[in-house]
Amino acid sequence: MAQEKILILDFGSQYTQLIARRVRELNIYCEIHPYNKIPELTDNIKGVILSGSPFSVRDEHAPIPNLDGIKGVLPLLGVCYGAQHLAKDSGGEVLPSKIREYGRANLSFVNSSNPLLEGISEGSQVWMSHGDTIITLPKGFQIITSTEDVEVAGYQITKEKTFAIQFHPEVYHSTDGKQLLSNFLVNICECAQDWNADSFVQRTVEDLKAKLGNDKVVLGLSGGVDSTVAGVLLHKAIGANLYCIFVDNGLLRKNEFENVLEQYRGMGLNVKGVDSKERFYEVLDGLSDPEAKRKAIGNKFIDIFDDEAHLIEDVKWLAQGTIYPDVIESVSATGGPSATIKSHHNVGGLPDFMKLKVVEPLNTLFKDEVRRIGRSMNIDESLLGRHPFPGPGLAIRILGDVTKEKVRILQEVDHIFITSLISAGLYDKVWQAGAIFLPVQSVGVMGDERTYENAVALRAVESTDGMTADWVHLPYEFLAKVSNDIINKVKGINRVVYDISSKPPATIEWE
């Protein structure tokens, strides 16, 4: 039987992914689709949510979905822009707000007998983010909740399971947001809440067996969470027909290639380690532009991967650890900048000349879900809990040109920083940490001698998905000890600085 699901139609809101995360937290599977690319309405679709949008419904080119077969047929929840569109499309009036309604508000009227608002009381805090207001509702529309400033904060179309709210239940600041979504999904859509890690593994392994049969599949492992979990899932389905390739590009962390390769073999994976350090150093020689470095590394990886894949007879499939945010960000709802595929190492895949079909077992999952799937398959926590690490590795943490000596120095610095975080019990409190080799030399004093050596920056951020990030307030005593250890133990470094920039406006990586 097909997995039941909720459709989320995306109008370009910054919060759309957050709606999906909240739905999945209730153990209900959902998918995000652009408002103008609605999939076939199969029997397993239990309900539909319309997202917010940066557009106004009054704009000449406002996005308008075709809701034939949805409205009045399936349970429907319009959020913010979705609410305004449903009202305007049926003859209601939407006008610019006298003041932009943004931030916290409190419900001053709640029709608690309405199924959407069960268990939600007056005074409940909600989060508003809109520049338009619904002034008049069409006939047959009934107000179910209001705030002091917004009379039509929520409504239902009578005789339909169509509901709409002017606030965002998916954000943390809407204190009863989870309750409202649960009311819609469980009580109104009658979802079974049976989507969890174990059911995902079971269903995915069955699907992979059916899809791949006895075909051979090649997968590039990186040591990261996504490719590791993808590898174990595929191994469960096809065993030795999965051929894993782990390339040492000379830009990994200290001892990472040997350690991770050993872990993979201990997990029973059919994995081949390929030492290609010199080939990468060769193509990086003299390059200092960040994009040029990324392209050189990406192209060389493809060459090496292609060489190795050709050594496997009759390989039919290329497996990738693509996850859901990569897929969503590659298909824009609004035709904006994200309509172009990002230069991401998974989405877009390898070039056509490889002639392999692509299989992506994780492309419906968010990063935290990938980790949960990994835990349900008993993958070692040291692999699952690893911080994200950039595809081009230390090459983009060395500002300017890359040399073997700079890599060696940065590996030593990074090793001291990361092992210190682990021993101080701080590693799991940080989303991502690393060191950056700066193209700066400065004067120092060691013993009685004057030095003129290199500087490094340490970076540690907290985040949930990498879209935004804040610098971590590591204890001064910890930073003092790490700085001291680096300067004393790593020849060539005489200065350590700590990066206290947030994203935005800065990025997590420096290049």
N, C-alpha and C positions, 0 to 999 in steps of 0.2 A: 504494500500500500504506500502511495506517495506521501512524503512528509508534508503535514499541513503547514501553511505559512501565511504570513501577513505581507501584503505589498505596501511599500512606502514609495509614493510618487514624489520625486525630488524637483523642486522649483528653484534650486540653487542656494538654499539656506545654509548658513554656517553651522546650523544645529542638526542638519539631517542625519549625519552619522550618529549623533548623540541619541536621536529617537531610536535608531536601530539598536544601539547598545542597550538602551533601557528595555526594549521589547525582549531582547535576548536574555537579559538578566531575569526575566520572568519565565525562562525556559521555553520560549516560543521562537520558532525560526522565522526570520523575516528577510526580505530582499529589498534593496533600493534600486529603483529604475527611474530614468529621466521621465518627466511628465509626458513627453511626446513619443516615448518608446515603451508603451505599456505592453507587457507580454500577454500571451494567450491566457484567458481567464479560465483556468482549469478548476476542477471540483475541489482541489486541496487548498485553494485560496479562501481563507476564512474571513478576511476583512481587508480594508484599504485605509491608509493614512495619507493625507495630503500635507506636505511640509510647508514651512514658511518660505520666504523668498526675499531677496534684496529689491525686487521689483515692486511697484505699486500696481494694484489691479486697474488703476486709472490710466496707466501708461499705454501709449499707442501699441507698443509691441509686448504688452503683458502676456506671459505664458498662459495659454488656455488649454486644459487637457480635454480629451474626449472621454467623458465618463459614461458613455453608453455601456450597458451591461454591468455597471458598478453602482451608480447612484440609484437608490430605491430597490436594488437587488441584493447587494452585499452590505454588511455594516460598514459605515464610512465615518471617519473622523477627520475634520479639517482643522489644521493648526495654523493660527495667525493668517498668513496669506491664503491658505486653504479655506479658512473660515470666510474671509472677505470675498474670495472668488465665488464660493457657493451662494452667498447672499446676493452679490451683484448679478451673477448669471441668471438668477431667478427673478430679477426685477427690483432687488433692494437697492438702497442708496449708500454709497461709500464715499466719504469726503476726507480731505486732509484734516488731521487732528489740529486743534487750536495750539496745543503744545505737543511736541513729540513725546509719546508715552513710552518711556524706557526705564527699566529697573523694577524695583519691588513695588507691589501693590497688594491690597488685601481685599478679599471677597466680602462685599457688604450684604449681598443677597445670595442665597444658595437654595435651589429647589432640591432639597435632600431626598425627595421621593423619586427624582429622576435617576434612572439606572447608571448614568455616567458619573453622577455626583454622590453615590452612596458612600457613607462614611466620611464625607467632607463637610466641615462645618463653616459657618460664617466666621470671618476673621482670618481664614486660611491665607497664607502668603503665597502670591504667584509672581511670576516674572514676565513683564511686558517688554516687547521690543517691536514697535511699529510706528509708522508715521501717518497712517490712515485710521479712520474710525467708521464702523458700520452705524449709520444714522437711523435708517429705517429698514425693517425686515420685511420681506415679501409675505403675502398671505400664507397661512399654514406653517409659519415659522414661530416658534415659541421661545422666549428668553428663559434660560434656566439658571443663569448666574450673572451677577453684576459686581463692579467695584464702584467706589465713590465717583470716579471720573469716567468710567466706561460702562454705560448702561448695558450694551450688548457684549458682555464678556464671554458669554456662551449661549448657544441655542440648540434646539433640536427641531428637525422638520417633522411635524406630526404625521403619523401613519407611515413613517420611514425610520429605519435604524440609521439615520444620518444625523450626526452630531458635529458641533463645531465650537472651538474655543479661541479667544483672542490672545490668550497667554501661552507660554511654553511650558508644558508639564514635564518635558524631558530634562530641563536644567535643574541643577541642585537647589537653586533658590526657590523653586516652587515646592513648598514643603510637602504637599499632598499629591505631587505629580505622579509618583509611583502608584498611589492608590487609584488615581483617575485612569491611568493607563491599564492597570489591572482590571478595573471595572469594565473598560471598553473591550479588552482582549479576552478576558476570562468569562465575564458575565454576559456581555453583548455578542461577541464573536464566537463564544463557546470553544475557545482553544483549550487543548488538553494539557498544555504545559509539560510535554514529554520530550522536549529537545534538550539533551544534555551531552556531556562528553562521551559517556559510554555508548549512548544511542548513535552519536555521530560516528564514532569509530566503527561500530558494527555495520552501519548502513554504508559508510564509505568503503570499507573493505569489500563488502558484497558488490558494490558498484564497480570498484576497480577490477575485481576478478572477472566480472561480466564484460567490462570494457576492454581489458588488456588480454584476456585469455592466456595463451602461452607465448605472447610476444615478449621480446626483450626491451627493457627500458633503461635509458642512461640518465643519471642525475648528477649534477655538480654540487657537491657538499661544500659548505663554507665554514663550518664550525658554529654557525649561528643557529638560533632557535628554529626559524622557519624551515630551512633546508633539512635540519635534523629530524623534526617531527614529520615532514613530508617523506623522508627516507624510511622512517620506521613504519609509517602507515603503508607505504608501498611494499615494504619487506613483508609485512603481515599478509598482504594480498598475493604477492607473486614470488616471494622468497628469492632464490638465487638468480632469477631472471632480471632482478634489479642490479644494474652495474653502477656503482657510485665512484665518482672521480673527485679526489680532493687535491687541489693544485696549491703548491707552495709558491706564492708569487714573490717571496722575499720581503713582504710588507706586512706580515702577520705579527702578532705579539711574540715576545720572547718564549721560545720552546713550544709555541702553540701548535705547530704542524705535527711534531712528534707526539705530544700529549693527546691532542684531539683524535689523531689517527688511531692511537692505541685504544681510546674510548670507543670509537666507532667499531673497531674490530671486536672489542669486548661485548658489543651489543649484537654481534652476529651478522653485521652488515657486510656485504660483498663489496669491499672498498679498495681502491688502488690509490696510493699516494704518488703524486708526480712532482718531483723537485725541479722547478722551472725558474728558480731565483735569478740565474744569470740572464735568462732570456728577457725577463722583465726589467732588470737593471739596464740592459742594453737599449731597450726602446725608450727608457726614461732619461737616458743620458742627455743632459743639456736642456731638458724641458723645465720651465718654471711656471708657465701659465696653468692654472688649476684645471680648466676644461681640457687643455691639451694633454695633461697628465691622465685625466680620467679616460679620455678617448684612447690613448696609447695603451693603457692597462686593459680596457674593455676589449679592444681589438686583439691584443696579444692573448688574452684569456680565450677568446673565440677560436683563435688559431690552434692553441694547445688543446682545448676541449675537442675541437674538430678532429685533430690528429688522433687523440685518444679514443674518440667515439668510433673512428674508422677501423680501429684495431679490434672492435667487437663485431663479430659476424652477425649480419641480419638484424641489427638493432632497428626498431620501428618507431620508438617513442622517446621524446625528450621530456623528462619530468622537471617541474620547477616549483619552488617554494613560494610562489606568488600568494599574497594575502589580500583580503577584501579591500582595505584602503587603497592599495595599488590599483585595483580594478576600478573602484569608484572614481578615483582622481584622474583616471585616464579617459573617462566618459563624462563630459560635462552636461549638466541639465540645461545650461543656459547658453551654450556655445561660447563661453568665455575662455580664458587662457587655458584652463585645465582640459579643454577639448583636445588639445594636443598631448600625445602620450609623453610623460615625463621621461627624462633620460634615466630610466630605472633599469636595474640589471635584470629584472624578471619580465615585467610587462613589455610586450613587443618581441620578446624571445630572441633567439639566435637567427642569423641570416637565412634567407631562403635556400641557399645552396646546401644546407644540412639536410633538407628534405625529410625532416622528422615531424611526426604528429606530436602535439603538445598535450601533456596531462598535468593538471594543477590541482592536487587534492585539497589544498587549503584555501582556494580562492573565494570561499564564502565566509572566511573567519577573520575576526579582529585579533590583534597580537595577544591580548590577555586570554582569548579563547584558545589560541594555538598552544599557549602554555598549559591550560587546563587539559586539553587533549593529550599533550605530552605526559602530564602527570598520570592521567588515567591509563596510559600505556607503560607506566613505570620507567620512563626515561630519567636518567640521573639528574638530580636537581642542579648539579654543577654545570650541566649543559643548558637546562631550561632557564636557569636564573641568570644567564650571562647577559651583560649589558649589550645593547646594539653596537655594532662595529661597522664602519663604512665599508662598502664593497671595494673601493680602491685602497683600503687599508691605511697604513701609516704614510703613504705617499701624499695624502691630502692633510696630514698632520705635520708634514714638513713643509714649511712655507718656502717657496722658491724651488731650486733644483734638488733632486734626490740623489744621494750618493750612498754607497754601502756603509760608510763611516757614520753618516747622519742617521741611517736606519739603526745601526748598532747602538748609538748613543740613545736614541729615542726609545728603543726597546728596553734598555736598562732603566731609563727614567720611568717609563710606563709601568714596568714590572714593580718597581719600588712603590709607586703610587697605588696601583691596584692591590698588591699584597698587603699594603698598609691599611687600605680601606677594609679588606677582609678581616685582618687580625684585630682591627678596632671595632668590628661589628657594624661598620657603616656601609658596606658594599650594597646590601639589599635595600638600604634606605635611599639609594641614589639610582636614578633611571639610567644615566650614562655618564661615564667618566673616562678621561684620557689626558694625555699630555701632548703639547704642541711644540715643535722645534721652531724657534723664531729665527729669522734672518738678521739677528741683532747680536753684536758682540759688545761686551761692556767690561769696564775695568773692575778688578777685584783684588783682594789681597789674600794669599794663602801662605801661611808661615810668615816669613819676612819678605816674600817675593810678591811683586806686582804681577797680576795676571790680566790677560785680555782674551776672554773666552765667551762661550755661547750662553744664551738665555733660553729657558723653557717656560711655557705657561701651563698651568694645571687647570682643567675644566671639569666641573661636576654639576650636573643639572638634575632637577626633578621634573617629571612630566608623566602623562598617561599614554600619549600616543605620538609624541615628537612634533605635533603641529604647533604647540606652544610649550615653552619651558622656562623655568626660573632657576637661577643659580642656587646651589645648595650652601647653606650657612654652616660649613664645616667648622668644628671647634678650632680656635686659634692654636691651642696646644698641639692638636693633630697636624695642622698645616706647618707649624714650626718644626716639628719632628721630621715630617716628610721632606721639607726643604733642606734641612740639615743633612739628612741621609743622602739625598740626591747630590748635593754639592760635595759631600765627603767621599761618596762611593763611585760617582760617574765622572770619569776623566773627560774634561772638555766643557763642563758646565760650571759656571760660577754665580748664576743668578736664577732664582725661581720666582715667578709671579703667579697670582691666582686671578682667573677671569671671573668678574662679577657682573657680566652682561646677561640680560634675559632675552628670550626669543618670543615675539619680536622686541626690539628692532634687530638685534644680532641673530645669527644662526647658531646652531649647536656646534657644528664643525666650523673651523676657520676658513676652509676653502670649499 
